[in-house]
Amino acid sequence: MKRGPGTNGIKLDEGIMLLRASKDKVAAFNKIRNANVLAEKLFNLEISKYPELIEMEESNKKYDEIYTIYDEYNKKIKEFSLMSWSKLDASLLL
């Protein structure tokens, strides 16, 4: 979480890559958690809580919204930069 997509001072493009890596890590940790929960149930043990993992998942959801908006903005800018001025409908800009 100290080097993830919400770290201060990172650029948005870098944050997108960090978010993808964070989502991959969460998925891997969830597989391990699920295996541990099954083993705990098998041996009738108390089910472990994973508050850091839950916090990481919630943070990723928030960052995903932010980075999705940024990514869509970049795609629109690229689309507009490739658009021919003759095809531009100025009435849509108002």
C-alpha positions as CSV (number, residue, x, y, z in Angstrom):
1,M,0.0,0.0,0.0
2,K,3.0,2.3,0.5
3,R,4.0,1.8,-3.2
4,G,0.6,1.4,-4.7
5,P,-1.6,3.4,-7.0
6,G,-2.5,5.9,-4.2
7,T,1.1,6.9,-3.4
8,N,1.8,10.6,-3.3
9,G,3.9,12.1,-6.1
10,I,3.2,9.5,-8.8
11,K,2.1,10.4,-12.3
12,L,-1.4,9.2,-13.4
13,D,0.1,7.0,-16.1
14,E,2.3,5.3,-13.6
15,G,-0.7,5.0,-11.3
16,I,-2.6,3.0,-13.9
17,M,0.2,0.5,-14.1
18,L,0.5,0.3,-10.3
19,L,-3.3,-0.2,-10.1
20,R,-3.1,-3.2,-12.5
21,A,-0.2,-4.7,-10.4
22,S,-2.2,-4.1,-7.2
23,K,-5.2,-5.8,-8.6
24,D,-3.0,-8.8,-9.6
25,K,-1.6,-9.0,-6.1
26,V,-5.0,-8.8,-4.5
27,A,-6.2,-11.7,-6.8
28,A,-3.2,-13.8,-5.7
29,F,-3.7,-13.0,-2.0
30,N,-7.4,-13.9,-2.4
31,K,-6.5,-17.3,-3.7
32,I,-4.3,-17.9,-0.7
33,R,-7.0,-16.5,1.6
34,N,-9.6,-18.9,0.1
35,A,-7.3,-21.8,0.5
36,N,-6.6,-20.9,4.1
37,V,-10.3,-20.4,4.9
38,L,-11.1,-23.9,3.4
39,A,-8.3,-25.4,5.6
40,E,-9.6,-23.6,8.7
41,K,-13.1,-24.9,8.0
42,L,-11.8,-28.4,7.5
43,F,-10.1,-28.4,10.9
44,N,-13.0,-26.4,12.6
45,L,-10.7,-23.5,13.4
46,E,-11.7,-19.9,13.8
47,I,-11.8,-18.2,10.3
48,S,-9.0,-15.6,10.0
49,K,-9.8,-12.1,9.2
50,Y,-7.8,-10.2,6.5
51,P,-8.4,-6.5,7.2
52,E,-5.4,-5.3,5.2
53,L,-6.6,-7.3,2.1
54,I,-10.1,-5.9,2.5
55,E,-8.7,-2.4,2.8
56,M,-6.5,-2.9,-0.3
57,E,-9.6,-4.1,-2.3
58,E,-11.6,-1.1,-1.2
59,S,-8.8,1.3,-2.1
60,N,-8.4,-0.3,-5.5
61,K,-12.1,0.2,-6.2
62,K,-11.7,3.9,-5.4
63,Y,-8.5,4.3,-7.5
64,D,-10.1,2.3,-10.3
65,E,-12.8,4.9,-10.7
66,I,-10.2,7.7,-10.8
67,Y,-7.9,6.0,-13.2
68,T,-10.7,4.9,-15.4
69,I,-11.8,8.5,-15.8
70,Y,-8.3,9.6,-16.6
71,D,-7.8,6.7,-19.1
72,E,-11.1,7.6,-20.9
73,Y,-10.0,11.3,-21.0
74,N,-6.7,10.3,-22.6
75,K,-8.5,8.2,-25.2
76,K,-10.8,11.1,-26.1
77,I,-7.8,13.5,-26.4
78,K,-6.1,11.0,-28.7
79,E,-9.3,10.6,-30.7
80,F,-9.8,14.3,-31.0
81,S,-6.2,14.9,-32.0
82,L,-6.6,12.5,-34.9
83,M,-10.0,14.0,-36.0
84,S,-10.1,16.0,-39.2
85,W,-11.1,19.6,-38.6
86,S,-13.4,19.4,-41.6
87,K,-15.5,16.7,-39.8
88,L,-15.8,18.7,-36.6
89,D,-19.3,19.8,-35.8
90,A,-18.9,23.1,-33.9
91,S,-22.5,23.1,-32.7
92,L,-21.7,20.0,-30.5
93,L,-19.1,22.0,-28.6
94,L,-21.6,24.4,-27.2
